[in-house]
Amino acid sequence: MDNQRRKFLSIASTSVAATVVSKHALAGLPEVVTQTDTDTQGPYLAEGATYNPVVTLNGWTLPWRMNNGVKEFHLVAEPVVREFTPGFKGHLWGYNGQSPGPTIEVVEGDRVRLFVTNRLPEHTSVHWHGQRLPNGMDGVTGLNQKAIKPGQTFQYEFVARRPGTFMYHPHADEMTQMAMGMMGFWVTHPKRTSDSIREVDRDFCFLLNSYDIEPGSYTPKIMTMTDFNIWTWNSRVFPGIDSLNVRLNDRVRIRIGNLTMTNHPIHLHGHEFEVTGTDGGPTPPGSRWPEVTTDIAVGQMRQIEFVANEEGDWAFHCHKSHHTMNAMGHDVPTLIGVDHRGIAEQISDLIPDYMVMGERGMADMAEMEMPLPENTAPMMTGQGPYGSVEMGGMFSVLKVRSDQGAGDYSNPGWFQQPEGTQASPVDSDDLAFIRSDDPGGSLMNATKKEVDSIEVRIKKPNHGKHS
Ligand SMILES: [Cu+2]
């Protein structure tokens, strides 16, 4: 009896585990749709769908087909070439032509079947981060399923039980595969809206990801633990990240997932937002408070919402300032205050293209056309209407316009500042600085010992004499 029971159980469990698709059945799979355009694709609304689709920043949504009441998707894990920003491409791994892979959009209660074909040189699997599903569909290689070998196709099947924002990524040689760009977004729309999941006019999503790519090379280093140099939104860096274009008074939702190795405080200018959802689902409305920055930890998702009721071009970025910078800046010594006069001339005799950087801060880096190796992005750049924005990496712009059409996601260009509403230079003759002579409170006067002034001289070791 026990044997019989065990046999029954094992049959029952294999029926809800990710399984390999036989060669015979492959012909009937959903067509593979690929996308190599890095522009933000418009919302994808399949026939009969009633939800408000998401717009993936510099990304797209994977089309599906209905098969006897099941929504079928076909993901192909494969090497891809992703343009981070014009002039800078990475040789990554992704899905269906891009990294990140396409966004998957379904509705609460949908039965979903996902075919995953492996065209990578090593095995893989897909973990559906955050989902309620049968254990055998959770995608951890070795634990929940066998690895998907190169050339194999597996099928996953489960019901999208709860609405919310999810991610997908491999759970096989993760360090390599995630460092190479394998990840994607998943949105399960609610069957109906409620107090905790309200209707919005615009719904954006993107993943935070990062790479370690030496300037001049194409393939990410996969052993890097913390010292990444390319900080990306959906594998794009500013100025390659599209703006989020909305209509004045639109209710806007932005879903952000973090699959980097560090946290990112994401900051929006000009508006307050509320965190209306996490990986675990919608936050109860009574628990929400206004913020202008929300920290997104590793492996987390945050969904923010606000009414875009201030016209303009509002910066939207990670508040770690090294994350709004591209590769070149990370190994540059601080030279603020170092006087290079004379030295530069001597060095340029030896190295004709030599340039002194950083003497007055790093803004020079954005101003000068610094010679760069092939295939990298300037450290901080992006021309705005008034000069260089001096940014790179995780930076974009929320564009709020009164004349933007409903459902129009196109870029409206730069904001025209109304007369008298912009910071401007002041004639210094008009200024009268008044400084107070009051020494302030005397309760805790510092006692100061008289000391001779000390001059520090730094001598570098002498490595032979050059004349
Ligand atoms: Cu960051």
Boltz pocket constraint, residues with backbone or C-beta under 6 A from the ligand:
constraints:
  - pocket:
      binder: B
      contacts: [[A, 231], [A, 263], [A, 264], [A, 265], [A, 318], [A, 319], [A, 320], [A, 323], [A, 394]]
      max_distance: 6.0
